[in-house]
Amino acid sequence: MAVTQQQAPAETAGGEAVAAVRAFNRLYTNVIGALHGGYLDTPYSLTEARVIFELGQRDTTEVAELRRSLDIDAGYLSRILARLADDQLITRERSGADARRQVITLTGAGRAVQAGLDAQAAGQIGALLAGLSEPARRRLVGGMQEITGALTGAARPRSWLLRPPRPGDMGWVVQAQAVGYVSQYGWDGTYEALVARIVADYVDHRDPEREAAWIAEVDGEPVGSVFCVRKSDTVAQLRLLYVTPSARGLGIGVRLVDECLRFARDAGYTEIMLWTNSVLAEARRIYQRAGFELTDEAPHRSFGQDLIGQNWSRPL
């Protein structure tokens, strides 16, 4: 008689993923103290604290709605509500619209407990984040957004912002442009060398009153850049406009150029110019939209390619 050996869960298809998720769950429950007797050193368990939090999000809540939102066993929820009622944190009444339904309301004491739990939770997470470097915080938040999207099917938020460069951003500018132009246009390493020289010159000789740079972030990660530098006393130069392919279509390139124009005007320049290549069609459309006009062009051999260099300018 043949005996079939049953595989352990970690050895089945997807077993490594299962093990990784379980390991993460064990780690995170330890980090937030979910296994301690009382959540955040209060008399309430994590589940009880979650019920209090949900009740605090609205004036009144029907029990059936609360059970659905928490996906919790009816008997377990009933015992939690009985305890909260004994502690005078909630009141329970029949619904005026349907006597078969029960409505829960946090008392003043209940709302005070809920506010205290919120403050303690925020402080706990704030302390956790304060112990991480800025890149690590971005990775952590980004990873949590990825987990949320994967489990709910919701698309990640595409919020973005512009900010001044931080330590490490200049290296990112060189790396991102080198990778981008090599993969999209086949340019060679001499372009990376050019970007590195431009960035180094900016860092070494920048006049803060008349020169600036901006980094665009999407969900905490750098995805774009632009520089405004001095060409002459009256002419500014826009340099190194770039948006990663994954972030295109969000209006970031337009916003970077607009910010460059605003700064150049405020710095007292009367004209702004830029140099680009005809193959960069998306960038040219942004420049044209911003009011730049082509002033001259000429063929050249650079970055391992035959290109047509173009100068564009506009008054300020």
C-alpha positions in Angstrom: 0.0 0.0 0.0 1.5 3.3 -1.1 1.8 6.1 1.4 1.7 9.6 0.2 3.8 12.0 2.1 2.1 15.3 3.0 4.2 18.3 2.3 4.6 21.0 5.0 2.9 24.3 4.1 6.3 26.0 3.6 7.2 23.3 1.0 4.1 23.7 -1.1 3.8 26.1 -4.1 4.2 29.6 -2.7 5.6 28.2 0.6 8.4 30.7 0.7 6.0 33.5 0.3 3.8 32.1 3.1 6.8 31.8 5.4 7.9 35.4 4.6 4.4 36.8 5.3 4.2 34.8 8.6 7.7 36.1 9.6 6.6 39.6 8.9 3.5 39.2 11.0 5.5 37.9 13.9 7.9 40.8 13.6 5.3 43.6 13.3 3.1 42.3 16.1 6.2 42.4 18.4 7.1 45.9 17.2 3.7 47.4 18.0 3.3 45.3 21.2 0.2 43.5 20.0 1.0 40.5 22.1 1.3 42.4 25.3 -1.5 42.0 27.8 -3.0 45.4 27.3 -2.6 47.5 24.1 -0.4 50.5 24.6 -0.3 49.8 28.3 -4.0 50.3 28.7 -6.6 47.9 30.1 -7.9 47.1 26.6 -6.8 44.5 24.1 -5.9 45.4 20.5 -9.3 44.2 19.4 -11.1 46.3 22.0 -9.0 49.3 21.1 -9.9 48.8 17.4 -13.6 48.7 18.3 -13.2 52.0 20.3 -11.4 53.6 17.4 -14.1 52.6 14.9 -16.8 53.9 17.2 -14.9 57.2 17.5 -15.1 57.8 13.7 -18.8 58.7 13.8 -21.5 60.0 16.2 -23.4 56.7 16.3 -22.8 53.2 14.9 -25.1 50.3 14.3 -23.8 47.0 15.7 -24.4 45.3 12.4 -22.3 47.9 10.6 -19.6 47.7 13.2 -19.4 43.9 12.8 -19.2 44.1 9.0 -16.5 46.8 9.1 -14.4 44.8 11.5 -15.3 41.3 10.2 -15.6 40.1 13.7 -17.6 37.2 15.3 -21.0 38.4 16.6 -20.6 36.7 19.9 -17.1 38.1 20.4 -18.2 41.6 19.5 -21.1 41.3 21.9 -18.8 40.5 24.8 -16.5 43.4 23.9 -19.5 45.8 23.8 -20.7 44.5 27.2 -17.3 45.2 28.7 -17.2 48.7 27.2 -20.7 49.4 28.6 -19.7 48.2 32.0 -16.8 50.7 31.9 -19.3 53.4 30.9 -17.4 54.0 27.6 -20.5 53.4 25.4 -24.3 53.6 25.5 -26.5 51.1 23.7 -30.0 52.0 22.4 -32.5 50.6 19.9 -32.5 52.4 16.6 -35.4 54.8 16.1 -35.7 53.7 12.5 -35.7 50.0 13.2 -36.2 48.6 16.7 -34.5 45.4 15.7 -31.2 47.3 15.3 -28.9 48.4 18.1 -27.1 51.7 18.0 -23.8 52.3 19.9 -22.6 55.8 21.0 -19.3 56.6 22.7 -19.8 58.5 26.0 -17.7 61.4 27.0 -15.4 59.0 28.9 -15.3 56.8 25.8 -14.2 59.6 23.6 -11.5 60.5 26.1 -10.2 57.0 26.0 -10.3 56.9 22.2 -8.4 60.2 22.0 -5.8 58.9 24.4 -5.4 55.7 22.4 -4.9 57.7 19.2 -2.3 59.9 20.8 -0.4 57.0 22.2 -0.5 55.1 19.0 0.7 58.1 17.1 3.5 58.6 19.6 4.5 55.0 19.3 4.7 55.0 15.5 6.4 58.5 15.6 9.1 57.1 17.8 9.5 54.1 15.5 9.9 56.3 12.5 12.2 58.8 14.3 14.7 55.9 14.7 15.0 55.4 11.0 16.9 57.4 8.4 14.9 59.3 5.8 15.5 56.8 3.0 14.5 54.0 5.4 11.3 55.8 6.3 10.5 56.3 2.6 11.1 52.6 2.0 8.9 51.6 5.0 6.0 53.8 4.0 6.3 52.8 0.3 6.3 49.1 1.3 3.2 49.5 3.4 1.5 51.2 0.5 2.5 48.3 -1.7 1.1 45.8 0.8 -2.2 47.8 1.0 -2.5 47.9 -2.8 -1.7 44.2 -3.2 -4.3 43.1 -0.6 -7.1 45.5 -1.6 -6.5 45.7 -5.3 -6.5 49.5 -5.0 -4.0 51.4 -7.1 -1.2 53.1 -5.2 -1.7 56.9 -4.6 0.0 59.0 -7.1 0.5 62.1 -5.0 3.6 64.1 -5.8 5.5 67.1 -4.6 8.5 69.3 -5.5 11.2 70.0 -3.0 14.8 71.2 -2.7 17.5 68.5 -3.1 18.5 66.5 -0.1 21.8 64.6 0.5 22.0 61.8 -2.0 19.7 63.5 -4.6 22.5 64.7 -6.8 23.8 61.1 -7.1 20.3 60.1 -8.0 20.1 62.7 -10.7 23.2 61.3 -12.4 22.2 57.7 -12.0 18.5 58.2 -13.1 19.5 60.2 -16.3 22.3 57.8 -17.2 20.0 54.8 -16.9 17.1 56.5 -18.6 18.9 57.8 -21.7 20.9 54.6 -22.2 17.7 52.4 -22.0 15.5 54.7 -24.1 17.9 56.2 -26.6 21.0 54.1 -26.5 23.3 56.9 -25.4 26.7 55.9 -24.1 28.6 56.6 -20.9 29.8 60.0 -22.1 26.3 61.4 -21.3 26.6 60.2 -17.7 29.9 61.9 -17.5 28.3 65.2 -18.8 25.5 65.0 -16.2 28.0 64.3 -13.5 30.1 67.4 -14.5 27.0 69.6 -14.6 25.9 68.4 -11.2 29.3 68.8 -9.7 29.7 72.3 -11.1 26.3 73.2 -9.6 27.3 71.9 -6.1 30.7 73.5 -6.1 29.8 76.9 -7.5 26.1 77.5 -6.9 24.9 81.1 -6.2 21.9 80.5 -3.9 20.3 83.8 -4.9 20.4 83.1 -8.6 20.6 79.3 -9.0 18.3 76.5 -7.7 17.3 72.9 -8.3 14.2 70.8 -7.6 13.5 67.2 -7.0 10.0 65.7 -7.8 8.8 62.9 -5.5 6.0 60.4 -6.0 4.9 58.6 -2.9 8.1 59.6 -1.2 10.5 58.5 -4.0 12.5 60.8 -6.3 11.2 60.7 -9.9 12.2 63.9 -11.5 14.6 66.9 -11.5 15.4 70.3 -13.0 18.1 72.9 -12.5 18.0 76.7 -13.0 21.6 78.1 -13.4 23.2 81.3 -14.4 24.1 81.7 -18.1 24.9 85.4 -17.9 23.8 88.3 -15.7 20.5 88.5 -17.6 20.0 85.0 -19.0 19.1 81.9 -17.0 19.6 78.4 -18.3 17.2 75.5 -17.6 19.2 72.2 -17.3 18.7 68.5 -16.7 14.9 68.3 -16.9 14.1 64.7 -16.4 11.1 62.6 -15.3 11.3 58.8 -14.9 9.1 56.8 -17.3 7.0 55.4 -14.4 6.0 59.0 -13.4 5.2 60.5 -16.8 1.7 61.6 -17.5 1.2 63.2 -14.1 2.1 66.7 -15.1 5.4 66.6 -13.2 7.6 67.8 -16.2 5.3 70.8 -16.7 5.4 71.7 -13.0 9.2 71.4 -12.9 9.6 73.8 -15.8 7.0 76.3 -14.4 9.0 76.3 -11.1 12.2 77.0 -12.9 10.6 79.9 -14.8 9.1 81.3 -11.6 12.5 81.2 -9.9 14.3 82.8 -12.8 11.9 85.7 -12.9 12.2 86.3 -9.1 16.0 86.1 -9.4 16.0 89.0 -11.9 16.7 87.3 -15.1 15.1 88.7 -18.3 15.5 85.6 -20.5 15.8 81.9 -20.0 17.3 79.4 -22.5 18.0 75.7 -22.7 19.8 73.2 -24.9 18.3 69.9 -25.9 18.2 67.4 -28.7 15.5 66.9 -31.3 15.0 63.3 -30.4 13.6 64.3 -27.0 10.1 64.9 -28.3 8.3 64.8 -24.9 10.6 67.4 -23.4 10.2 69.6 -26.5 6.4 69.6 -26.1 6.8 70.7 -22.5 9.1 73.5 -23.5 6.8 74.7 -26.3 3.8 74.7 -23.9 5.9 76.9 -21.5 6.5 79.4 -24.2 10.0 78.5 -25.4 10.8 79.0 -29.1 13.5 77.2 -31.1 16.3 79.7 -31.9 18.7 77.5 -33.8 19.8 73.9 -34.3 22.7 71.9 -35.7 23.8 68.3 -36.1 26.4 66.9 -33.8 28.0 63.5 -32.8 27.6 63.0 -29.1 26.9 60.2 -26.6 27.6 57.6 -29.3 24.8 58.9 -31.5 24.2 61.3 -34.5 21.9 64.0 -33.0 20.5 67.4 -33.8 21.2 69.8 -31.0 18.7 72.6 -30.4 18.7 75.9 -28.5 15.4 77.2 -27.2 14.7 80.4 -25.3 11.9 82.7 -24.1 11.7 86.1 -22.5 10.8 86.4 -18.8 
